[in-house]
Amino acid sequence: MNYIEGKKIENGEESGGKLGFLTRSVHVGNGIDTETGAIRRPITMANSYALPYDPSDLNWSSASGNIYTRNGGANQGYLQEKLASLEEGEDCVVLASGVAALSGVFFALLESGNHIVVSDSTYIAAYRLLNELLPRKYGVRSTLVDSSDVDAVRSAVTPETKLIHIETPSNPTIKISDIAAIAAIAHEAGALLSVDNTFASPYNQRPLALGADLCVESLTKYINGHGDAMGGAVIGRKELIDIIRAEAMVNLGGAISPFNAWLIMRGAVTLPLRVEQHNRSAQFIAEFLEAEDCVRFVSYPGLESHAKHDLAKSQMTKGFGGVMAFGLRGDHEAHNRFVSHLNVITSAVSLGHDESLIVFLGENDERQCLYPDEFHDGFFRLSIGLEDTEDIIMDIRQALRKAE
């Protein structure tokens, strides 16, 4: 028995239909190495592959076979197969980082004069690309909107709109946007919808099944899950992925290294188990924080107080993720004092790691005007790790008391 594209194959015929998510996490993209018999794909660190007898007819910019690792390599291919299956998409391209994946989408699909509608709460690199670099360098117009407001998205669309790009849950305010409704708006206007699914991961949310054309993942976060490798992926219809692969990977050179692809392939195996724990711990911790008098607000889609809690329940089918935002009833220094007293939680950027990570975002963030009012006095982005839930809560509790 072997596994091809997430389907069980027995005696040369498909048996039992699509495999479950946990099984696909383990098996898709993996296989027995024909040279050694190893049951785990090896790291192929070569940057070049053997050419055929007569290579004169080869397209040197082709990504259809292994020629040169900038055009695609063995480990990248295995990972692409796994991610396409987990996201339930036709095809996938894996790139050097999450930002490379975002840049690849925008560079490949937008041209001068095009218009893009984008969530006003996004990862800082997406904000820079869409609000500053692409408009200034290439004449691409962008409109920032509160994408949790479907009517605001609809009103922002123009005849020149080529793409709508949203994050849900969003970074760093944890807004939730209605993927299916926004997909309908995009398609009615003849535009595409891309969704950054990094905070949810494919275990909790499948944007393509909800109507999105493209799903973007920072593999550095939950899919790798160990804080030791960088990568990004775009998943969607083959004709769109072919464009991004050719223009953003082959011609811009955004290829992932074989070692990082191998590390992320290893991390993806335990994705469903890890995200289950992230989901469970984050829910308990968000409820604990919301009950503390010294906490000013908590933004987490698993809380009934979240404005889009019901929507989150409908499209995040397994859980609400491991990231939340919250602020204290205190000044700037009180927030820094709180972080200084944490012992289990680490003050560092990124998220989706095995360890809990926290970032203080102060009042001078240039995007404050785009955030809801409760975020204007400084707040934290907290990514819950895999530690014992009670240990994380005890760490927060003692740091709150000392900060007061």
C-alpha positions, 0 to 999 in steps of 0.5 A: 500500500502507498499514498498518492496525493492523499488517497489510499492506493491498494493493488493499483486502485484507489481505496476508501477515498481521501484519507483523514487529515492526520494520516495525510499529515504523516504520509503525503509527500513521504515515501521509501527512498529507492536507493537506500530503502530508508522510509523517510525522504532524505535531504537532497542538498544538491543545487543541480540535477543530471541533464538528459542525453540531449539537453539542447531542447530544455527550457532553462526557466522551467519548473516542471522537472529537477534541473536547478534548485532555483527552479525547484528541487526534490525536498521542495516537491515533497513538501508542496505535495503535502501542503496541497493535500492539507489545504485541499488545493490543486497545486502548491509552490513553496518559497523561502519565507512567508513574505516571499510567498506574499510578494510572489502573489502580488508580483505575479498577479498585479500590474501597473494600474491595478487596484487591490483591496487589503485588510487594514490589520495585516502583517507588517511586511504585507502592509509595507508591500501594499501600502508603500512599495507597490504603489510607489514603485509600480503604480499599483493602487491599494485600499486598506479596509476593515475586512471584518466589515463585508460592506466596507470590502464591497464599497472599496472594490473598483473596476480596476480591482484585480485582487482582494487580500485578507488575513483572518485571523488578522495580525496583530488585532485578531480580526475575523473576516468572512471568507465566503462572503468576500470571495463572492464579492471578489468573483462578482467583480472579476477579481481574485481573493487571496487569504493569509491563513497563517494564524489559523493553519490548514488544520483549523481553517481551509480558505480554498474550500470557502471560495478563496482562490489562493491560500498563503501560509508562512510555514515558519509558524505553525506548519513548521512549529519548532522555531528553526526554519523559514518558508512560505507557501501559496496553494490554489488552482494550478494555472495561478500557481504556475504563474507564481512559480515561474515569476516569483520563484524561478525568475525572482529567485525566491526558492526555499533551501532543501534543508528548510523544506526538509525541516518543515516537512518534518514539522508538518507531521505533528501539525494536527496534534500541536494545533489541538494543544494550541487551541485548547490552551489558548481558550483557557488562557484567554478566558483567564485573562478576560476575568482579570480586573487588571486586563483592559481587553482580550481579543480572541475569537474563541471568546463570546465577547469577540465581535465575530465569535459566531463567524469564527465558529463557522469557518474555523472548524477545529478551533480558534488558534493559539494567538490572542491580543490583550492590553493591561490597565496600566501605562507603557512602563506597566506593560514592559514590567509585566513582560520582564517578570515572565519566566515561562513565556519568552519575549520574542517575535514570531508565533506558532512555536513550541514555546509561548512568545509575547510581543509588546506593541506600543502606542507609537505603532504607525498603524495605530489609526487602523486599529480598534480603539482598545488597541491604542494604549499599547497591547500584547500579541501572545502566541500560546505554545505547548507548555502545560496550560496551568504553567502558562497561567501561573506565569501570567498571574505572577507577572501581573501581580508583580507588574501592578 
